């Protein structure tokens, strides 16, 4: 059983039909999928677990089917949020991190070097 970390905004929400299939397949194979996201404050849109769960449901992604849990990292500095995501990957031994942010990808590369990183544009359906 391996840990997979997936960003919400701009990643899972950008191609929900792709992530419905991908995340369900990973969970069915016994992997633990965690949805990771950042927020500037707990009062900002998406700053609560319940608001993020609702957002994921609107994308057809459901706890227990597509992911185990949601983690929100709150800070006004996105570099600190990036480090929190990287620390999550390192602490949990995540084998895969999927995120659309170059900053988050680079931070995970430095602080969790054993985590394979995937940019979602590599799996998004083409608009062409």
N, C-alpha and C positions, 0 to 999 in steps of 0.2 A: 504494500500500500504506500503510495507516494502522495506528497502534497503538491498541489497545483494552485498558483495564485493568479487571479484574473482581475484586471481593472474593470470598473463599471462604465464611467462616462467616456465616450469616444472609442470604447473598445467593445464590450459586450453590447452596449446600446447602439453601436454603429452598424452591427450586423447580427441582429438578434436571431434570425433564422439559422445562421451558421453556428452561433453559440448554443442554441437549443440542442442541436445535434451533437456538437463537440462535447459540451459539458455533460450531457446525459451519458454519452458513450464513456467518458472518463469515469464518471461516478459508477456506472454499471460494471466497469472493469475493476472497481475497488479502490480507485484513487479518491483522495479527499480534495475537493475543489473549494477554495475560499475566495470570495469576492472582496477585493480591497479597493478602497476609495479614500479620497481626501476631502476635507471641508475646511473652510476658513474659520468657522465657529460652529458650535452645536446649534445655534439659532439660524444659520444660513440654510438655504434650500439644500436638502440632501444631507443635513447635519445629524440626522437621527437614523437609527436602525430601521424604525418602522417606515420612514419615508423612502429609504433605500429598498426595502423589501417591496413596497408598493411599486416603485419604479421598475424593479426587476420583474415583477408580476406582469406589468404592462408590456414587457418585452417577451413574455412567455417563459420566463425563467423562474423556477420555483425551488424554495428551500427543500432539501431532502431528495429532490429529483435531479436538479442541475448543480447544486452547491450545498455545502455543509453549513456555512455561516457567512456573515458579512462583518468586515472589520472597517471601521471608519477612523481615519487618522486625522486629528484636528490640530491645525496650527495656521497662523497667518502667513507663515513662510513656507512656500512650496518646497524649498530645499530640505526643510525639516520633515515635511510629509514624505518626500522621496526617501530620506534616511529611515523613517519609520517603516515604509514598505520594504526597504532592503533588510532592515533588522527582522521584520516578520519572516521574510524568506530565509534568512540565515538561521534564526531560532527554530523554525519549523522544518528546516531541511528541504525547502521547496525545490523540486527538480525542474519546474517550469514556471516562468513569470511572463504573463501576456499583458502588455500595456502600450498605449499609443504615445506616451510621453518620452521624448529623448532623454530628458533629465532623469526620469524615474528609471529608465533602462540603464543609463550610465551609472547611476548610483547603485543599483543592484549589482551591476558588473563589478564594481569596486568592493562593495561590502558583503556580497554573497556570491563569490566567484564560482561556486559549484552549481549555481542555478542557471539553467539554460534560459535565454531570453528570446522572446518572439514579439516582433512588432505586428500588430493586427492588420496593417495594410497588406501584409503578405497573405492574409486569408480572407480579406474582404471581397465580396463580389465586385466585379468591375462595373463601373458606370458607363463604360464605353460601348 
